[in-house]
Amino acid sequence: MAHRHGHIGGEGDSAVSGSERGGAGSAAPRPKRADARRNEKTLLDAAAAVFVASGVEAPIRHIAAEAGVGTATIYRHFPTRADLIVAVYRHQVEALAEAGPALLAAGATPYAALGQWIDRFMDFVVTKQGLAAVLQSDDPCYDPLHSYFLERLVPVCAQLLDAAAESGEIRPGMDAYALMRGVGGLCAGAGNNPRYDARQLVETLIAGLRRAD
């Protein structure tokens, strides 16, 4: 993916040699695919945690420290900050999409799985709000992310709702997109108000889906 952005870091992070970045003249072998995936997941988990705590402009050295690697390692995986932001977003969407079927398979009931998934969705929304300013920029590299989010997650939420309705635990007919939009709205309403407990409000919303005995 081509970007117009500069390199991720400041504060001395750009002092990375061509050989460290694996430049065109490097003959170093590419890492094994499984190892590369594990390494990238570690970096993305670390970046997501730092983004939530400090925002997307946090120094790259903070992410490197969280992941337990050098800054050069992050440059090799994500040459620009935009690359890293897009990758974190997609990584979290994929984890959330995969969690739905896994929770259904492992959960005590479909309704319990729905509640657990919504709790994870809230965690994602918090991170997404941290990315909101950059995702609303004019850079076209961020344009496909919203559609990707909907395409991956709305069907997962619908599967959980359908399973809970078929088990008789909730009333049928709840629209997955509307529910996700509602949860997002409740999360966004918190602002900096310490008395606003978005998670408690969302729990009340999900409890309201239960069928009356």
MDTraj code that builds the backbone (N, CA, C; nanometers):
import mdtraj as md
import numpy as np

residues = "MET ALA HIS ARG HIS GLY HIS ILE GLY GLY GLU GLY ASP SER ALA VAL SER GLY SER GLU ARG GLY GLY ALA GLY SER ALA ALA PRO ARG PRO LYS ARG ALA ASP ALA ARG ARG ASN GLU LYS THR LEU LEU ASP ALA ALA ALA ALA VAL PHE VAL ALA SER GLY VAL GLU ALA PRO ILE ARG HIS ILE ALA ALA GLU ALA GLY VAL GLY THR ALA THR ILE TYR ARG HIS PHE PRO THR ARG ALA ASP LEU ILE VAL ALA VAL TYR ARG HIS GLN VAL GLU ALA LEU ALA GLU ALA GLY PRO ALA LEU LEU ALA ALA GLY ALA THR PRO TYR ALA ALA LEU GLY GLN TRP ILE ASP ARG PHE MET ASP PHE VAL VAL THR LYS GLN GLY LEU ALA ALA VAL LEU GLN SER ASP ASP PRO CYS TYR ASP PRO LEU HIS SER TYR PHE LEU GLU ARG LEU VAL PRO VAL CYS ALA GLN LEU LEU ASP ALA ALA ALA GLU SER GLY GLU ILE ARG PRO GLY MET ASP ALA TYR ALA LEU MET ARG GLY VAL GLY GLY LEU CYS ALA GLY ALA GLY ASN ASN PRO ARG TYR ASP ALA ARG GLN LEU VAL GLU THR LEU ILE ALA GLY LEU ARG ARG ALA ASP".split()
xyz = np.array([
    [0.0848, -0.1195, 0.0000],
    [0.0000, 0.0000, 0.0000],
    [0.0875, 0.1233, 0.0000],
    [0.0708, 0.2082, -0.0974],
    [0.1530, 0.3279, -0.1074],
    [0.0919, 0.4396, -0.0261],
    [0.1755, 0.5144, 0.0433],
    [0.1277, 0.6243, 0.1257],
    [0.2129, 0.7466, 0.0996],
    [0.1554, 0.8604, 0.1329],
    [0.2300, 0.9845, 0.1205],
    [0.2936, 1.0236, 0.2529],
    [0.2800, 0.9385, 0.3547],
    [0.3285, 0.9730, 0.4870],
    [0.4781, 0.9512, 0.4972],
    [0.5406, 1.0175, 0.5949],
    [0.6796, 0.9915, 0.6261],
    [0.6907, 0.8711, 0.7169],
    [0.8117, 0.8487, 0.7670],
    [0.8327, 0.7351, 0.8560],
    [0.7585, 0.7558, 0.9869],
    [0.7351, 0.6448, 1.0581],
    [0.6501, 0.6473, 1.1764],
    [0.7029, 0.7412, 1.2833],
    [0.8264, 0.7229, 1.3211],
    [0.8716, 0.7831, 1.4449],
    [0.9404, 0.9152, 1.4294],
    [0.9488, 0.9830, 1.5410],
    [1.0344, 1.0983, 1.5547],
    [1.1347, 1.0649, 1.6629],
    [1.1857, 1.1660, 1.7270],
    [1.2707, 1.1514, 1.8441],
    [1.3825, 1.0515, 1.8199],
    [1.4478, 1.0615, 1.7017],
    [1.5607, 0.9742, 1.6749],
    [1.5230, 0.8416, 1.6138],
    [1.3910, 0.8111, 1.5999],
    [1.3500, 0.6833, 1.5470],
    [1.3903, 0.6655, 1.4018],
    [1.4102, 0.7767, 1.3286],
    [1.4386, 0.7640, 1.1866],
    [1.5820, 0.7224, 1.1592],
    [1.6656, 0.7164, 1.2626],
    [1.8053, 0.6787, 1.2428],
    [1.8167, 0.5276, 1.2322],
    [1.7624, 0.4728, 1.1222],
    [1.7635, 0.3299, 1.0986],
    [1.8372, 0.3061, 0.9691],
    [1.9366, 0.2204, 0.9708],
    [2.0168, 0.1992, 0.8513],
    [1.9406, 0.1212, 0.7469],
    [1.9883, 0.1290, 0.6217],
    [1.9251, 0.0552, 0.5137],
    [1.9283, -0.0938, 0.5379],
    [2.0379, -0.1457, 0.5964],
    [2.0448, -0.2889, 0.6205],
    [1.9470, -0.3310, 0.7270],
    [1.9205, -0.2441, 0.8279],
    [1.8239, -0.2769, 0.9321],
    [1.6837, -0.2854, 0.8752],
    [1.6554, -0.2016, 0.7739],
    [1.5221, -0.2038, 0.7149],
    [1.5069, -0.3138, 0.6116],
    [1.6127, -0.3839, 0.5802],
    [1.6017, -0.4871, 0.4779],
    [1.5893, -0.4255, 0.3410],
    [1.6813, -0.3337, 0.3062],
    [1.6741, -0.2607, 0.1803],
    [1.6965, -0.3496, 0.0614],
    [1.6978, -0.2867, -0.0579],
    [1.7038, -0.3626, -0.1821],
    [1.8296, -0.4457, -0.1913],
    [1.9410, -0.4008, -0.1275],
    [2.0659, -0.4736, -0.1386],
    [2.0817, -0.5833, -0.0355],
    [1.9833, -0.6008, 0.0532],
    [1.9960, -0.6988, 0.1591],
    [1.9691, -0.8380, 0.1064],
    [2.0540, -0.9329, 0.1479],
    [2.0367, -1.0712, 0.1056],
    [1.9816, -1.1566, 0.2183],
    [1.9361, -1.0922, 0.3276],
    [1.8858, -1.1678, 0.4421],
    [1.7616, -1.2459, 0.4022],
    [1.7496, -1.3702, 0.4468],
    [1.6318, -1.4498, 0.4118],
    [1.5065, -1.3951, 0.4790],
    [1.3938, -1.4115, 0.4149],
    [1.2673, -1.3694, 0.4734],
    [1.2312, -1.4636, 0.5881],
    [1.1702, -1.4111, 0.6943],
    [1.1355, -1.4975, 0.8066],
    [1.0279, -1.5977, 0.7673],
    [1.0208, -1.7051, 0.8449],
    [0.9166, -1.8041, 0.8203],
    [0.7802, -1.7395, 0.8391],
    [0.6835, -1.7870, 0.7629],
    [0.5530, -1.7226, 0.7649],
    [0.4889, -1.7272, 0.9025],
    [0.4941, -1.8441, 0.9689],
    [0.4308, -1.8555, 1.1002],
    [0.4978, -1.7617, 1.2001],
    [0.6308, -1.7572, 1.1970],
    [0.7025, -1.6674, 1.2878],
    [0.6696, -1.5219, 1.2568],
    [0.6627, -1.4891, 1.1298],
    [0.6315, -1.3514, 1.0909],
    [0.4936, -1.3113, 1.1397],
    [0.3979, -1.4023, 1.1292],
    [0.2620, -1.3718, 1.1766],
    [0.2595, -1.3495, 1.3271],
    [0.3313, -1.4353, 1.4001],
    [0.3351, -1.4194, 1.5459],
    [0.4020, -1.2878, 1.5836],
    [0.5118, -1.2568, 1.5165],
    [0.5819, -1.1323, 1.5462],
    [0.4947, -1.0107, 1.5159],
    [0.4251, -1.0147, 1.4035],
    [0.3394, -0.9026, 1.3673],
    [0.2248, -0.8876, 1.4656],
    [0.1664, -0.9986, 1.5108],
    [0.0584, -0.9914, 1.6095],
    [0.1070, -0.9259, 1.7385],
    [0.2270, -0.9618, 1.7822],
    [0.2829, -0.9011, 1.9023],
    [0.2965, -0.7500, 1.8856],
    [0.3456, -0.7069, 1.7699],
    [0.3622, -0.5643, 1.7441],
    [0.2275, -0.4925, 1.7402],
    [0.1280, -0.5544, 1.6761],
    [-0.0026, -0.4902, 1.6630],
    [-0.0748, -0.4821, 1.7974],
    [-0.0623, -0.5866, 1.8784],
    [-0.1213, -0.5816, 2.0125],
    [-0.0566, -0.4699, 2.0950],
    [0.0744, -0.4579, 2.0839],
    [0.1449, -0.3530, 2.1566],
    [0.1043, -0.2153, 2.1073],
    [0.0950, -0.1986, 1.9759],
    [0.0570, -0.0692, 1.9197],
    [-0.0839, -0.0310, 1.9623],
    [-0.1759, -0.1278, 1.9614],
    [-0.3134, -0.0986, 2.0023],
    [-0.3175, -0.0513, 2.1467],
    [-0.2413, -0.1178, 2.2345],
    [-0.2395, -0.0786, 2.3756],
    [-0.1841, 0.0624, 2.3928],
    [-0.0785, 0.0946, 2.3191],
    [-0.0187, 0.2279, 2.3295],
    [-0.1117, 0.3328, 2.2704],
    [-0.1780, 0.3009, 2.1602],
    [-0.2724, 0.3954, 2.1000],
    [-0.3836, 0.4310, 2.1978],
    [-0.4361, 0.3296, 2.2690],
    [-0.5434, 0.3558, 2.3653],
    [-0.4932, 0.4459, 2.4774],
    [-0.3717, 0.4175, 2.5258],
    [-0.3193, 0.4917, 2.6403],
    [-0.2700, 0.6312, 2.6034],
    [-0.2073, 0.6439, 2.4846],
    [-0.1363, 0.7686, 2.4537],
    [-0.1739, 0.8328, 2.3216],
    [-0.2630, 0.7699, 2.2433],
    [-0.3006, 0.8260, 2.1143],
    [-0.2121, 0.7745, 2.0026],
    [-0.2571, 0.7964, 1.8789],
    [-0.1881, 0.7405, 1.7632],
    [-0.0569, 0.8118, 1.7307],
    [-0.0321, 0.9263, 1.7931],
    [0.0937, 0.9963, 1.7698],
    [0.1996, 0.9598, 1.8732],
    [0.1747, 0.8569, 1.9535],
    [0.2720, 0.8160, 2.0546],
    [0.4051, 0.7797, 1.9895],
    [0.5163, 0.8103, 2.0558],
    [0.6479, 0.7769, 1.9989],
    [0.6596, 0.6273, 1.9704],
    [0.7231, 0.5951, 1.8611],
    [0.7383, 0.4563, 1.8217],
    [0.8179, 0.3777, 1.9245],
    [0.9063, 0.4447, 1.9973],
    [0.9852, 0.3735, 2.0974],
    [0.8967, 0.3201, 2.2097],
    [0.7832, 0.3848, 2.2350],
    [0.6907, 0.3329, 2.3365],
    [0.6292, 0.2015, 2.2902],
    [0.5938, 0.1952, 2.1631],
    [0.5378, 0.0713, 2.1083],
    [0.6436, -0.0387, 2.1092],
    [0.7653, -0.0030, 2.0715],
    [0.8738, -0.1005, 2.0715],
    [0.8978, -0.1558, 2.2122],
    [0.8947, -0.0679, 2.3114],
    [0.9157, -0.1124, 2.4493],
    [0.8025, -0.2041, 2.4941],
    [0.6788, -0.1701, 2.4576],
    [0.5632, -0.2526, 2.4933],
    [0.5745, -0.3915, 2.4315],
    [0.6266, -0.3966, 2.3088],
    [0.6397, -0.5246, 2.2380],
    [0.7674, -0.5989, 2.2735],
    [0.8619, -0.5310, 2.3390],
    [0.9881, -0.5938, 2.3733],
    [1.0812, -0.6118, 2.2550],
    [1.0773, -0.5163, 2.1604],
    [1.1632, -0.5231, 2.0419],
    [1.2311, -0.3880, 2.0218],
    [1.3215, -0.3810, 1.9255],
    [1.3838, -0.2553, 1.8885],
    [1.2972, -0.1792, 1.7890],
    [1.3200, -0.0504, 1.7777],
    [1.2408, 0.0296, 1.6842],
    [1.2621, -0.0149, 1.5395],
    [1.3819, -0.0641, 1.5082],
    [1.4086, -0.1080, 1.3716],
    [1.3161, -0.2213, 1.3300],
    [1.2783, -0.3061, 1.4259],
    [1.1865, -0.4170, 1.3958],
    [1.0509, -0.3639, 1.3517],
    [1.0041, -0.2589, 1.4180],
    [0.8747, -0.2019, 1.3804],
    [0.8832, -0.1391, 1.2424],
    [0.9948, -0.0715, 1.2118],
    [1.0118, -0.0140, 1.0782],
    [1.0070, -0.1210, 0.9698],
    [1.0649, -0.2368, 0.9981],
    [1.0664, -0.3423, 0.8965],
    [0.9250, -0.3888, 0.8647],
    [0.8399, -0.3948, 0.9656],
    [0.7021, -0.4405, 0.9441],
    [0.6122, -0.3280, 0.8918],
    [0.6318, -0.2068, 0.9433],
    [0.5417, -0.0955, 0.9130],
    [0.6247, 0.0296, 0.8833],
    [0.6601, 0.0517, 0.7573],
    [0.7486, 0.1635, 0.7224],
    [0.6928, 0.3018, 0.7545],
    [0.5599, 0.3184, 0.7570],
    [0.5014, 0.4489, 0.7881],
    [0.3999, 0.4355, 0.8999],
    [0.3694, 0.5484, 0.9626],
    [0.2681, 0.5475, 1.0687],
    [0.1323, 0.5062, 1.0122],
    [0.1020, 0.5490, 0.8903],
    [-0.0250, 0.5091, 0.8291],
    [-0.0330, 0.3573, 0.8135],
    [0.0775, 0.2938, 0.7737],
    [0.0803, 0.1484, 0.7634],
    [0.0447, 0.0847, 0.8972],
    [0.1005, 0.1381, 1.0036],
    [0.0777, 0.0826, 1.1365],
    [-0.0669, 0.1028, 1.1805],
    [-0.1211, 0.2220, 1.1578],
    [-0.2586, 0.2510, 1.1983],
    [-0.3574, 0.1597, 1.1259],
    [-0.3411, 0.1465, 0.9949],
    [-0.4298, 0.0598, 0.9175],
    [-0.4177, -0.0845, 0.9655],
    [-0.2962, -0.1290, 0.9910],
    [-0.2751, -0.2668, 1.0337],
    [-0.3371, -0.2933, 1.1706],
    [-0.3246, -0.1984, 1.2638],
    [-0.3858, -0.2147, 1.3961],
    [-0.5372, -0.2264, 1.3826],
    [-0.5957, -0.1394, 1.3022],
    [-0.7411, -0.1409, 1.2830],
    [-0.7862, -0.2754, 1.2275],
    [-0.7210, -0.3208, 1.1208],
    [-0.7599, -0.4465, 1.0568],
    [-0.7358, -0.5661, 1.1501],
    [-0.6283, -0.5616, 1.2246],
    [-0.5967, -0.6681, 1.3195],
    [-0.7071, -0.6812, 1.4241],
    [-0.7536, -0.5684, 1.4750],
    [-0.8570, -0.5726, 1.5776],
    [-0.9911, -0.6167, 1.5199],
    [-1.0214, -0.5744, 1.3987],
    [-1.1449, -0.6187, 1.3345],
    [-1.1419, -0.7702, 1.3133],
    [-1.0303, -0.8221, 1.2657],
    [-1.0191, -0.9663, 1.2420],
    [-1.0317, -1.0452, 1.3717],
    [-0.9682, -0.9975, 1.4781],
    [-0.9773, -1.0659, 1.6076],
    [-1.1206, -1.0689, 1.6569],
    [-1.1922, -0.9595, 1.6382],
    [-1.3314, -0.9515, 1.6816],
    [-1.4208, -1.0406, 1.5961],
    [-1.3944, -1.0450, 1.4661],
    [-1.4730, -1.1311, 1.3774],
    [-1.4542, -1.2781, 1.4135],
    [-1.3312, -1.3167, 1.4430],
    [-1.3029, -1.4561, 1.4775],
    [-1.3571, -1.4924, 1.6153],
    [-1.3723, -1.3936, 1.7024],
    [-1.4189, -1.4205, 1.8384],
    [-1.5647, -1.4634, 1.8420],
    [-1.6464, -1.4144, 1.7485],
    [-1.7889, -1.4467, 1.7508],
    [-1.8162, -1.5965, 1.7453],
    [-1.7735, -1.6657, 1.6396],
    [-1.7949, -1.8105, 1.6329],
    [-1.7277, -1.8861, 1.7472],
    [-1.6094, -1.8387, 1.7903],
    [-1.5394, -1.9064, 1.8995],
    [-1.6189, -1.8968, 2.0296],
    [-1.6757, -1.7811, 2.0562],
    [-1.7562, -1.7637, 2.1773],
    [-1.8839, -1.8470, 2.1707],
    [-1.9437, -1.8561, 2.0529],
    [-2.0628, -1.9397, 2.0382],
    [-2.0304, -2.0858, 2.0663],
    [-1.9142, -2.1292, 2.0208],
    [-1.8761, -2.2690, 2.0400],
    [-1.8419, -2.2989, 2.1856],
    [-1.7853, -2.2000, 2.2551],
    [-1.7366, -2.2244, 2.3909],
    [-1.8315, -2.1742, 2.4996],
    [-1.9209, -2.0844, 2.4655],
    [-2.0050, -2.0211, 2.5659],
    [-2.1108, -2.1137, 2.6228],
    [-2.1560, -2.0795, 2.7430],
    [-2.2612, -2.1590, 2.8068],
    [-2.3916, -2.1516, 2.7278],
    [-2.4253, -2.0343, 2.6783],
    [-2.5471, -2.0143, 2.5990],
    [-2.5180, -1.9126, 2.4898],
    [-2.5973, -1.9098, 2.3830],
    [-2.5783, -1.8064, 2.2804],
    [-2.5920, -1.6650, 2.3359],
    [-2.6806, -1.6448, 2.4312],
    [-2.6966, -1.5115, 2.4890],
    [-2.5701, -1.4702, 2.5649],
    [-2.5109, -1.5657, 2.6372],
    [-2.3853, -1.5361, 2.7070],
    [-2.2767, -1.5015, 2.6066],
    [-2.2717, -1.5748, 2.4955],
    [-2.1723, -1.5459, 2.3917],
    [-2.1944, -1.4075, 2.3335],
    [-2.3204, -1.3699, 2.3118],
    [-2.3516, -1.2364, 2.2605],
    [-2.3014, -1.1297, 2.3562],
    [-2.3278, -1.1466, 2.4852],
    [-2.2823, -1.0483, 2.5833],
    [-2.1310, -1.0357, 2.5878],
    [-2.0621, -1.1495, 2.5788],
    [-1.9160, -1.1465, 2.5800],
    [-1.8619, -1.0784, 2.4547],
    [-1.9255, -1.1039, 2.3414],
    [-1.8796, -1.0418, 2.2171],
    [-1.9019, -0.8904, 2.2186],
    [-2.0172, -0.8491, 2.2691],
    [-2.0453, -0.7054, 2.2783],
    [-1.9445, -0.6381, 2.3705],
    [-1.9032, -0.7066, 2.4766],
    [-1.8023, -0.6515, 2.5667],
    [-1.6708, -0.6297, 2.4920],
    [-1.6341, -0.7259, 2.4070],
    [-1.5123, -0.7110, 2.3265],
    [-1.5300, -0.6020, 2.2209],
    [-1.6499, -0.5924, 2.1671],
    [-1.6772, -0.4874, 2.0694],
    [-1.6592, -0.3499, 2.1331],
    [-1.7001, -0.3363, 2.2577],
    [-1.6805, -0.2095, 2.3278],
    [-1.5325, -0.1762, 2.3418],
    [-1.4519, -0.2771, 2.3732],
    [-1.3077, -0.2538, 2.3819],
    [-1.2544, -0.2035, 2.2477],
    [-1.3032, -0.2611, 2.1388],
    [-1.2621, -0.2168, 2.0056],
    [-1.3047, -0.0731, 1.9798],
    [-1.4274, -0.0397, 2.0183],
    [-1.4781, 0.0956, 1.9934],
    [-1.3928, 0.1994, 2.0660],
    [-1.3465, 0.1664, 2.1867],
    [-1.2604, 0.2588, 2.2598],
    [-1.1340, 0.2869, 2.1805],
    [-1.0733, 0.1802, 2.1265],
    [-0.9532, 0.1986, 2.0439],
    [-0.9861, 0.2754, 1.9172],
    [-1.0987, 0.2432, 1.8542],
    [-1.1382, 0.3104, 1.7310],
    [-1.1562, 0.4603, 1.7554],
    [-1.2120, 0.4966, 1.8712],
    [-1.2260, 0.6386, 1.9005],
    [-1.0889, 0.7054, 1.9112],
    [-0.9910, 0.6307, 1.9619],
    [-0.8562, 0.6839, 1.9673],
    [-0.7997, 0.7093, 1.8292],
    [-0.8484, 0.6338, 1.7296],
    [-0.8031, 0.6504, 1.5922],
    [-0.8917, 0.7464, 1.5127],
    [-0.9973, 0.7969, 1.5755],
    [-1.1000, 0.8692, 1.5011],
    [-1.0449, 0.9869, 1.4210],
    [-0.9596, 1.0669, 1.4828],
    [-0.9105, 1.1873, 1.4145],
    [-0.8364, 1.1522, 1.2866],
    [-0.7484, 1.0523, 1.2940],
    [-0.6714, 1.0181, 1.1748],
    [-0.7588, 0.9455, 1.0728],
    [-0.8552, 0.8659, 1.1181],
    [-0.9421, 0.7947, 1.0241],
    [-1.0339, 0.8906, 0.9497],
    [-1.0568, 1.0103, 1.0048],
    [-1.1402, 1.1092, 0.9386],
    [-1.0583, 1.2060, 0.8532],
    [-0.9311, 1.1758, 0.8353],
    [-0.8461, 1.2618, 0.7544],
    [-0.8795, 1.2443, 0.6068],
    [-0.8152, 1.3254, 0.5239],
    [-0.8390, 1.3197, 0.3797],
    [-0.7551, 1.2130, 0.3094],
    [-0.6739, 1.1407, 0.3846],
    [-0.5871, 1.0421, 0.3211],
    [-0.6704, 0.9249, 0.2692],
    [-0.6655, 0.8955, 0.1401],
    [-0.7491, 0.7891, 0.0840],
    [-0.7154, 0.6501, 0.1350],
    [-0.5984, 0.6321, 0.1966],
    [-0.5634, 0.4982, 0.2442],
    [-0.6552, 0.4518, 0.3558],
    [-0.7245, 0.5468, 0.4230],
    [-0.8146, 0.5092, 0.5312],
    [-0.9585, 0.4861, 0.4833],
    [-0.9883, 0.5242, 0.3584],
    [-1.1262, 0.5187, 0.3099],
    [-1.1893, 0.3795, 0.3165],
    [-1.1177, 0.2719, 0.2832],
    [-1.1831, 0.1405, 0.2816],
    [-1.2096, 0.0818, 0.4198],
    [-1.1579, 0.1412, 0.5252],
    [-1.1641, 0.0764, 0.6559],
    [-1.3055, 0.0651, 0.7108],
    [-1.3888, 0.1668, 0.6893],
    [-1.5246, 0.1611, 0.7433],
    [-1.6044, 0.0497, 0.6763],
    [-1.5927, 0.0388, 0.5436],
    [-1.6633, -0.0684, 0.4724],
    [-1.6128, -0.2053, 0.5166],
    [-1.4829, -0.2160, 0.5360],
    [-1.4233, -0.3415, 0.5825],
    [-1.4786, -0.3793, 0.7189],
    [-1.4881, -0.2812, 0.8090],
    [-1.5439, -0.3010, 0.9424],
    [-1.6864, -0.3562, 0.9346],
    [-1.7703, -0.2950, 0.8523],
    [-1.9097, -0.3389, 0.8404],
    [-1.9194, -0.4775, 0.7778],
    [-1.8434, -0.5011, 0.6728],
    [-1.8502, -0.6294, 0.6027],
    [-1.8072, -0.7454, 0.6912],
    [-1.7114, -0.7224, 0.7795],
    [-1.6611, -0.8299, 0.8638],
    [-1.7425, -0.8497, 0.9908],
    [-1.7899, -0.7394, 1.0515],
    [-1.8471, -0.7508, 1.1851],
    [-1.9988, -0.7586, 1.1903],
    [-2.0685, -0.6945, 1.0983],
    [-2.2156, -0.7021, 1.1026],
    [-2.2639, -0.8467, 1.0884],
    [-2.2096, -0.9268, 0.9961],
    [-2.2542, -1.0668, 0.9888],
    [-2.2241, -1.1468, 1.1157],
    [-2.1149, -1.1170, 1.1824],
    [-2.0812, -1.1882, 1.3064],
    [-2.1820, -1.1537, 1.4150],
    [-2.2127, -1.0263, 1.4293],
    [-2.3136, -0.9849, 1.5276],
    [-2.4486, -1.0467, 1.4942],
    [-2.4832, -1.0505, 1.3659],
    [-2.6107, -1.1107, 1.3242],
    [-2.6146, -1.2592, 1.3587],
    [-2.5039, -1.3298, 1.3405],
    [-2.4977, -1.4715, 1.3752],
    [-2.5233, -1.4925, 1.5240],
    [-2.4652, -1.4082, 1.6078],
    [-2.4852, -1.4185, 1.7520],
    [-2.6296, -1.3880, 1.7897],
    [-2.6867, -1.2855, 1.7286],
    [-2.8262, -1.2509, 1.7564],
    [-2.9201, -1.3626, 1.7117],
    [-2.8960, -1.4181, 1.5938],
    [-2.9813, -1.5263, 1.5434],
    [-2.9748, -1.6487, 1.6351],
    [-2.8534, -1.6819, 1.6807],
    [-2.8374, -1.7983, 1.7681],
    [-2.9108, -1.7770, 1.9006],
    [-2.9004, -1.6558, 1.9556],
    [-2.9680, -1.6280, 2.0824],
    [-3.1194, -1.6262, 2.0650],
    [-3.1675, -1.5799, 1.9485],
    [-3.3117, -1.5807, 1.9217],
    [-3.3618, -1.7234, 1.9032],
    [-3.2848, -1.8051, 1.8300],
    [-3.3256, -1.9441, 1.8066],
    [-3.3278, -2.0251, 1.9358],
    [-3.2429, -1.9881, 2.0310],
    [-3.2421, -2.0584, 2.1598],
    [-3.3543, -2.0110, 2.2508],
    [-3.4262, -1.9067, 2.2080],
    [-3.5368, -1.8549, 2.2874],
    [-3.4957, -1.7582, 2.3968],
    [-3.3695, -1.7186, 2.3974],
    [-3.3214, -1.6314, 2.5048],
    [-3.3519, -1.4842, 2.4810],
    [-3.3575, -1.4415, 2.3539],
    [-3.3870, -1.3020, 2.3241],
    [-3.5017, -1.2952, 2.2240],
    [-3.5612, -1.1781, 2.2149],
    [-3.6670, -1.1577, 2.1169],
    [-3.6059, -1.1535, 1.9775],
    [-3.6702, -1.2138, 1.8791],
    [-3.6158, -1.2094, 1.7427],
    [-3.6349, -1.0718, 1.6798],
    [-3.5618, -1.0475, 1.5719],
    [-3.5838, -0.9262, 1.4932],
    [-3.4892, -0.8122, 1.5215],
    [-3.3931, -0.8299, 1.6144],
    [-3.2986, -0.7215, 1.6418],
    [-3.2000, -0.7117, 1.5266],
    [-3.1850, -0.5915, 1.4710],
    [-3.0938, -0.5698, 1.3592],
    [-2.9517, -0.5533, 1.4111],
    [-2.8585, -0.6293, 1.3528],
    [-2.7207, -0.6279, 1.4006],
    [-2.6558, -0.4907, 1.3837],
    [-2.6754, -0.4291, 1.2692],
    [-2.6150, -0.2984, 1.2460],
    [-2.6686, -0.1953, 1.3455],
    [-2.7996, -0.1985, 1.3704],
    [-2.8595, -0.1036, 1.4642],
    [-2.8043, -0.1239, 1.6051],
    [-2.7873, -0.2502, 1.6445],
    [-2.7339, -0.2774, 1.7774],
    [-2.5911, -0.2260, 1.7899],
    [-2.5076, -0.2537, 1.6902],
    [-2.3694, -0.2081, 1.6944],
    [-2.3619, -0.0556, 1.6929],
    [-2.4486, 0.0066, 1.6153],
    [-2.4527, 0.1533, 1.6105],
    [-2.4935, 0.2095, 1.7468],
    [-2.5900, 0.1430, 1.8103],
    [-2.6345, 0.1871, 1.9419],
    [-2.5255, 0.1741, 2.0470],
    [-2.4548, 0.0621, 2.0450],
    [-2.3451, 0.0425, 2.1397],
    [-2.2368, 0.1475, 2.1169],
    [-2.2039, 0.1728, 1.9903],
    [-2.1049, 0.2751, 1.9601],
    [-2.1464, 0.4115, 2.0089],
    [-2.2745, 0.4435, 1.9932],
    [-2.3249, 0.5724, 2.0398],
    [-2.3158, 0.5867, 2.1901],
    [-2.3470, 0.4798, 2.2626],
    [-2.3367, 0.4848, 2.4089],
    [-2.1914, 0.5024, 2.4524],
    [-2.1001, 0.4375, 2.3828],
    [-1.9577, 0.4528, 2.4157],
    [-1.9107, 0.5955, 2.3884],
    [-1.9551, 0.6513, 2.2777],
    [-1.9117, 0.7856, 2.2391],
    [-1.9654, 0.8923, 2.3342],
    [-2.0757, 0.8632, 2.4038],
    [-2.1373, 0.9626, 2.4900],
    [-2.0615, 0.9912, 2.6175],
    [-1.9623, 0.9076, 2.6495],
    [-1.8936, 0.9215, 2.7777],
    [-1.8145, 1.0510, 2.7864],
    [-1.7425, 1.0859, 2.6786],
    [-1.6570, 1.2038, 2.6852],
    [-1.5589, 1.1909, 2.7993],
    [-1.5460, 1.2966, 2.8784],
    [-1.4568, 1.2941, 2.9951],
    [-1.5353, 1.2928, 3.1258],
    [-1.6608, 1.2520, 3.1190],
    [-1.7463, 1.2529, 3.2376],
    [-1.7248, 1.1256, 3.3190],
    [-1.6658, 1.1347, 3.4384],
    [-1.6390, 1.0135, 3.5172],
    [-1.7654, 0.9455, 3.5678],
    [-1.8782, 1.0171, 3.5674],
    [-2.0030, 0.9580, 3.6158],
    [-2.0758, 0.8790, 3.5074],
    [-2.0270, 0.8876, 3.3859],
    [-2.0910, 0.8189, 3.2731],
    [-2.0268, 0.6815, 3.2577],
    [-2.1044, 0.5768, 3.2850],
    [-2.0531, 0.4393, 3.2771],
    [-2.1117, 0.3732, 3.1530],
    [-2.0377, 0.3826, 3.0424],
    [-2.0876, 0.3291, 2.9158],
    [-2.1086, 0.1786, 2.9236],
    [-2.0197, 0.1081, 2.9917],
    [-2.0314, -0.0376, 2.9968],
    [-2.1584, -0.0790, 3.0701],
    [-2.1908, -0.0087, 3.1772],
    [-2.3139, -0.0395, 3.2505],
    [-2.4371, -0.0132, 3.1633],
    [-2.4339, 0.0940, 3.0854],
    [-2.5463, 0.1248, 2.9978],
    [-2.5612, 0.0196, 2.8878],
    [-2.4495, -0.0254, 2.8335],
    [-2.4556, -0.1282, 2.7300],
    [-2.5056, -0.2599, 2.7889],
    [-2.4637, -0.2923, 2.9093],
    [-2.5145, -0.4132, 2.9756],
    [-2.6660, -0.4050, 2.9929],
    [-2.7161, -0.2867, 3.0261],
    [-2.8608, -0.2680, 3.0387],
    [-2.9290, -0.2865, 2.9037],
    [-2.8663, -0.2345, 2.7971],
    [-2.9202, -0.2511, 2.6619],
    [-2.9289, -0.3975, 2.6242],
    [-2.8236, -0.4732, 2.6489],
    [-2.8222, -0.6158, 2.6121],
    [-2.9215, -0.6940, 2.6989],
    [-2.9331, -0.6561, 2.8250],
    [-3.0315, -0.7228, 2.9124],
    [-3.1733, -0.6983, 2.8609],
    [-3.1954, -0.5844, 2.7979],
    [-3.3277, -0.5526, 2.7440],
    [-3.3687, -0.6380, 2.6242],
    [-3.2722, -0.7118, 2.5671],
    [-3.3056, -0.8010, 2.4575],
    [-3.3693, -0.9320, 2.5044],
    [-3.3538, -0.9624, 2.6352],
    [-3.4023, -1.0896, 2.6859],
    [-3.5535, -1.1004, 2.6712],
    [-3.5977, -1.2190, 2.6415],
    [-3.7417, -1.2455, 2.6348],
    [-3.7997, -1.2446, 2.7753],
    [-3.9186, -1.1881, 2.7886],
    [-3.9870, -1.1922, 2.9174],
    [-4.0427, -1.3327, 2.9394],
    [-4.0291, -1.3823, 3.0609],
    [-4.0794, -1.5172, 3.0920],
    [-4.2325, -1.5187, 3.0914],
])
top = md.Topology()
chain = top.add_chain()
for i, resn in enumerate(residues, 1):
    res = top.add_residue(resn, chain, resSeq=i)
    for name in ("N", "CA", "C"):
        top.add_atom(name, md.element.get_by_symbol(name[0]), res)
traj = md.Trajectory(xyz[None], top)
